Amino acid sequence: MEKAILGLDISKKKFDATLILVDNKVRKKPFSNDAEGFYKLLEWLRKYHQGDVHACMEFTGIYDERVAEFLYQEGFIVSRVNAMIIKSFSKSMMTRTKTDKKDSMVIAQFCKMHQPKAWEPDPIHIRTLRDLSRTLEALKEDQLTIRNRLEKYIERESPAKKIWQDNLAEVEQKIKSLEAQLDEHIKNFDDLEAKVKLLQTIPGIGKTTARTLLAEIPDITQFRDARQLVAFAGLNPRQRQSGSSVSGRSRLSKVGSCRLRTALFLPAMVAKQHNPIIKSFAERLIRNGKSKMSAVGASMRKLLHIVFGVLKHETPFVGVQKFALSR
């Protein structure tokens, strides 16, 4: 039996679905992005098609995770595609209207035409790593917020000061405990421990960044080359364009994993000083007239290329460095 095609355009609270049936008839409907919406989607799909369904959605890393896992568990073929690929496809189809319903149709058309690779959930130990890493990130954001609140009490006393100090102490204790839990979890799995050690051979990347990278980068074999990983992170440059002309400086697309971009910012700043490949690269860009922030963005991109090489080839930085300098 032929497959029906399901395109999903997903946001935080809802998603729009476009179903292309085997006879090319189209059905569209919005759903809430929660468990109730998922089961309503399932009922709606079964109403129109009893066979296989290939579901496709943009990879947000946040809002699409739950519905992707739900559909996978229900036996659907699921593909999660980088948003830049969908955007390029939309341009090639001369699609100019920007609405969610139109986007879900574009995603369905892309899926029908290109039959993207099926996705599978990460192993449970990888998902646990991701959950712990993101919880640690949230606690550190709380820590920063509380410290900022305490600044107003530097020169004066208040009963509120003790409350915030107690909150800070509690959050910092949770951070310390969670970091120990993360280290223990990584130590319990040889693949994670080996990759953390490999990533730390890259000048600019410490243990904290290595843990975050492993948590946020999907299975490296899903990426054909480093450029696909760069696009996944939203670090690929985007030209400002009007009609057929290009004007203005190129900017990072930022259509991708914001967590990866955040995790790479400070390491790229360090790498500009201590990583021989990135240091010479950034200095050359600045000599050629690029701004300091453009050089930082390019350094983040270059650093991710090195991360890809280290993980893909399971080779320490020295090996990747020799390869890069020989090119």
C-alpha positions as CSV (number, residue, x, y, z in Angstrom):
1,M,0.0,0.0,0.0
2,E,1.3,3.5,-0.9
3,K,2.3,5.9,1.8
4,A,0.4,9.0,2.6
5,I,2.5,12.1,3.4
6,L,2.1,14.2,6.5
7,G,3.7,17.7,6.7
8,L,3.8,19.3,10.2
9,D,4.6,22.9,10.9
10,I,5.2,23.1,14.6
11,S,5.3,26.0,17.1
12,K,5.3,26.0,20.9
13,K,1.6,25.6,21.5
14,K,0.2,24.3,18.3
15,F,1.0,22.7,15.0
16,D,-0.6,22.7,11.5
17,A,-0.9,19.4,9.6
18,T,-1.2,18.9,5.9
19,L,-2.0,15.3,4.8
20,I,-1.4,14.4,1.1
21,L,-3.3,11.2,0.4
22,V,-2.3,8.5,-2.1
23,D,-4.8,9.9,-4.6
24,N,-3.1,13.4,-4.1
25,K,-6.2,14.8,-2.3
26,V,-5.1,17.2,0.5
27,R,-6.5,17.5,4.0
28,K,-5.4,20.2,6.5
29,K,-6.1,20.8,10.2
30,P,-4.5,22.5,13.2
31,F,-3.8,20.7,16.5
32,S,-2.6,21.6,20.0
33,N,1.0,20.7,20.7
34,D,0.3,18.4,23.6
35,A,-0.8,14.8,24.3
36,E,-4.4,15.6,23.6
37,G,-3.5,17.1,20.2
38,F,-1.3,14.1,19.4
39,Y,-4.2,11.7,19.9
40,K,-6.6,13.9,17.9
41,L,-4.0,13.9,15.1
42,L,-3.9,10.1,15.2
43,E,-7.7,9.9,15.0
44,W,-7.7,12.4,12.1
45,L,-5.1,10.4,10.2
46,R,-6.8,7.1,10.6
47,K,-10.0,8.7,9.4
48,Y,-8.5,9.3,6.0
49,H,-5.8,6.7,5.6
50,Q,-5.3,3.2,7.1
51,G,-1.9,2.5,5.7
52,D,1.6,3.8,6.2
53,V,2.2,7.5,6.7
54,H,5.5,9.3,6.3
55,A,5.5,12.3,8.7
56,C,7.9,15.2,8.1
57,M,8.7,18.3,10.2
58,E,11.4,20.9,10.7
59,F,14.0,20.0,13.3
60,T,13.6,22.6,16.1
61,G,15.2,20.5,18.8
62,I,12.4,21.6,21.2
63,Y,8.9,21.9,20.0
64,D,8.9,19.0,17.6
65,E,10.5,16.4,19.9
66,R,7.3,15.2,21.6
67,V,5.2,14.8,18.5
68,A,8.1,13.1,16.7
69,E,8.5,10.6,19.5
70,F,4.7,10.0,19.7
71,L,4.4,9.3,15.9
72,Y,7.5,7.1,16.0
73,Q,6.1,5.0,18.8
74,E,2.8,4.7,16.9
75,G,4.7,3.1,14.0
76,F,4.9,6.1,11.6
77,I,7.9,6.9,9.4
78,V,9.2,10.1,10.8
79,S,11.7,12.6,9.3
80,R,13.1,15.7,11.0
81,V,14.6,18.0,8.5
82,N,16.8,21.1,8.9
83,A,14.7,24.3,8.5
84,M,17.2,25.7,6.0
85,I,16.6,22.8,3.7
86,I,12.8,23.4,3.8
87,K,13.4,27.1,3.2
88,S,15.5,26.4,0.2
89,F,12.9,24.0,-1.2
90,S,10.2,26.6,-0.7
91,K,12.2,29.1,-2.7
92,S,12.8,26.6,-5.5
93,M,9.0,26.1,-5.6
94,M,8.5,29.9,-5.8
95,T,6.4,29.8,-2.6
96,R,6.2,33.3,-1.3
97,T,3.2,33.3,1.1
98,K,4.3,33.0,4.7
99,T,1.6,31.3,6.8
100,D,1.7,28.2,9.0
101,K,-0.8,26.3,6.8
102,K,1.2,27.1,3.7
103,D,4.4,26.0,5.5
104,S,2.9,22.6,6.5
105,M,2.0,22.1,2.8
106,V,5.5,23.0,1.7
107,I,6.9,20.5,4.2
108,A,4.5,17.8,2.9
109,Q,5.5,18.5,-0.7
110,F,9.2,18.3,0.2
111,C,8.6,15.0,1.9
112,K,6.7,13.6,-1.0
113,M,9.3,14.7,-3.5
114,H,12.5,13.9,-1.7
115,Q,11.6,11.1,0.7
116,P,14.0,12.3,3.5
117,K,15.8,9.8,5.7
118,A,13.8,8.2,8.5
119,W,14.6,9.4,12.0
120,E,14.9,7.3,15.1
121,P,14.9,8.5,18.8
122,D,18.3,8.6,20.4
123,P,19.2,5.8,22.9
124,I,18.0,6.4,26.4
125,H,21.4,7.2,27.8
126,I,21.8,10.0,25.2
127,R,18.3,11.4,26.0
128,T,19.2,11.2,29.8
129,L,22.4,13.2,29.0
130,R,20.3,15.8,27.1
131,D,17.8,16.1,29.9
132,L,20.5,16.5,32.6
133,S,22.4,19.0,30.5
134,R,19.4,21.2,29.8
135,T,18.4,21.1,33.4
136,L,21.8,22.3,34.4
137,E,21.5,25.1,31.8
138,A,18.2,26.2,33.3
139,L,19.7,26.2,36.8
140,K,22.6,28.3,35.7
141,E,20.2,30.8,34.2
142,D,18.4,30.9,37.6
143,Q,21.7,31.4,39.3
144,L,22.5,34.4,37.1
145,T,19.0,35.9,37.6
146,I,19.3,35.6,41.4
147,R,22.8,37.1,41.4
148,N,21.5,40.0,39.4
149,R,18.7,40.5,41.9
150,L,21.2,40.5,44.8
151,E,23.2,43.3,43.2
152,K,20.6,45.9,44.3
153,Y,21.3,44.9,47.9
154,I,25.1,45.5,47.8
155,E,24.9,48.9,49.5
156,R,21.8,48.4,51.7
157,E,20.3,45.8,53.9
158,S,16.8,44.3,53.5
159,P,14.8,41.3,54.7
160,A,14.5,40.3,51.0
161,K,18.3,40.0,50.8
162,K,18.4,36.9,53.0
163,I,15.7,35.3,51.0
164,W,17.6,35.7,47.7
165,Q,20.8,34.6,49.4
166,D,19.1,31.4,50.6
167,N,17.7,30.8,47.1
168,L,21.1,31.3,45.6
169,A,22.7,28.9,48.0
170,E,20.0,26.3,47.2
171,V,20.4,26.7,43.4
172,E,24.2,26.5,43.6
173,Q,24.0,23.3,45.7
174,K,21.7,21.8,43.0
175,I,24.1,22.9,40.3
176,K,27.0,21.2,42.1
177,S,25.0,18.0,42.6
178,L,23.8,17.9,39.0
179,E,27.3,18.4,37.6
180,A,28.5,15.4,39.7
181,Q,25.5,13.4,38.4
182,L,26.4,14.4,34.8
183,D,30.0,13.3,35.3
184,E,28.9,10.0,36.8
185,H,26.4,9.4,33.9
186,I,29.1,10.0,31.3
187,K,31.5,7.7,33.2
188,N,29.0,4.9,33.1
189,F,28.9,4.8,29.3
190,D,32.2,4.2,27.4
191,D,31.0,6.0,24.2
192,L,30.1,9.2,26.1
193,E,33.3,9.2,28.1
194,A,35.5,8.6,25.0
195,K,33.8,11.4,23.1
196,V,34.1,13.9,26.0
197,K,37.8,13.2,26.1
198,L,38.1,13.6,22.4
199,L,36.3,16.9,22.4
200,Q,38.5,18.2,25.2
201,T,41.6,17.8,23.0
202,I,40.3,20.8,21.0
203,P,41.8,24.0,22.4
204,G,38.9,26.2,23.6
205,I,36.6,23.3,24.5
206,G,36.5,22.3,28.2
207,K,34.4,19.6,30.0
208,T,31.3,21.7,30.3
209,T,31.2,22.6,26.6
210,A,32.0,19.0,25.6
211,R,29.1,17.7,27.7
212,T,26.7,20.2,26.1
213,L,27.9,19.4,22.5
214,L,27.3,15.7,23.1
215,A,23.9,16.5,24.5
216,E,22.8,18.8,21.6
217,I,24.4,17.2,18.5
218,P,22.4,14.3,17.2
219,D,24.1,11.1,16.0
220,I,27.0,12.5,13.9
221,T,26.4,9.9,11.2
222,Q,23.2,11.7,10.4
223,F,25.3,14.5,8.8
224,R,26.9,14.0,5.4
225,D,29.5,16.7,6.1
226,A,30.4,19.5,8.5
227,R,28.3,22.0,6.5
228,Q,25.2,20.1,7.4
229,L,26.1,20.3,11.1
230,V,26.8,24.0,10.7
231,A,23.4,24.5,9.1
232,F,21.8,22.4,11.9
233,A,23.3,24.9,14.4
234,G,22.2,27.9,12.4
235,L,25.8,29.1,12.0
236,N,25.7,29.1,8.2
237,P,26.1,32.6,6.7
238,R,23.0,34.2,5.0
239,Q,23.3,37.0,2.5
240,R,20.9,40.0,2.7
241,Q,19.1,39.8,-0.6
242,S,16.5,41.8,-2.5
243,G,15.3,40.5,-5.9
244,S,18.3,39.3,-7.8
245,S,20.8,41.6,-6.0
246,V,22.8,41.0,-2.8
247,S,23.4,43.9,-0.5
248,G,24.7,44.3,3.0
249,R,26.9,42.1,5.2
250,S,26.1,38.4,5.5
251,R,24.8,37.3,8.8
252,L,24.4,34.0,10.7
253,S,21.1,32.4,9.6
254,K,20.3,31.5,13.3
255,V,17.8,28.9,11.9
256,G,18.8,26.0,14.0
257,S,19.9,24.9,17.5
258,C,20.2,28.0,19.6
259,R,21.7,25.8,22.4
260,L,24.6,24.8,20.1
261,R,25.2,28.4,19.2
262,T,25.2,29.5,22.8
263,A,27.5,26.6,23.8
264,L,30.1,27.6,21.1
265,F,30.3,31.4,21.7
266,L,32.7,31.5,24.6
267,P,34.8,28.5,23.4
268,A,35.2,30.3,20.1
269,M,36.4,33.4,21.9
270,V,39.0,31.3,23.7
271,A,39.9,29.4,20.5
272,K,40.7,32.7,18.8
273,Q,43.6,33.1,21.2
274,H,44.7,29.5,21.8
275,N,43.6,27.3,18.9
276,P,46.2,27.6,16.1
277,I,43.7,26.9,13.3
278,I,41.1,29.3,14.5
279,K,43.5,32.0,15.6
280,S,45.1,32.3,12.2
281,F,41.7,32.1,10.5
282,A,40.2,34.9,12.6
283,E,43.3,37.1,12.2
284,R,43.1,36.7,8.5
285,L,39.4,37.7,8.4
286,I,40.1,40.9,10.4
287,R,43.0,41.8,8.2
288,N,40.6,41.5,5.2
289,G,38.2,44.0,6.8
290,K,35.7,41.7,8.6
291,S,34.3,43.1,11.9
292,K,35.2,41.5,15.2
293,M,31.7,40.0,15.6
294,S,31.8,38.6,12.1
295,A,35.1,37.0,13.0
296,V,33.6,35.5,16.1
297,G,30.7,34.0,14.1
298,A,33.1,32.6,11.6
299,S,35.3,31.2,14.4
300,M,32.2,29.4,15.9
301,R,31.5,27.9,12.5
302,K,35.2,26.8,12.1
303,L,35.2,25.4,15.6
304,L,32.1,23.3,14.7
305,H,33.9,22.0,11.6
306,I,36.7,20.8,13.9
307,V,34.1,19.2,16.3
308,F,32.6,17.4,13.4
309,G,36.0,16.0,12.3
310,V,36.9,14.9,15.8
311,L,33.6,13.1,16.3
312,K,33.2,11.7,12.8
313,H,36.7,10.2,12.6
314,E,37.1,9.6,16.3
315,T,40.4,11.4,16.1
316,P,41.9,13.8,18.7
317,F,42.4,17.4,17.6
318,V,46.1,16.8,16.7
319,G,45.0,14.4,14.0
320,V,42.3,16.8,12.7
321,Q,44.8,19.7,12.9
322,K,47.3,17.9,10.7
323,F,44.6,17.1,8.2
324,A,43.3,20.7,8.2
325,L,46.8,22.3,7.8
326,S,47.7,19.9,5.0
327,R,44.7,21.1,2.8
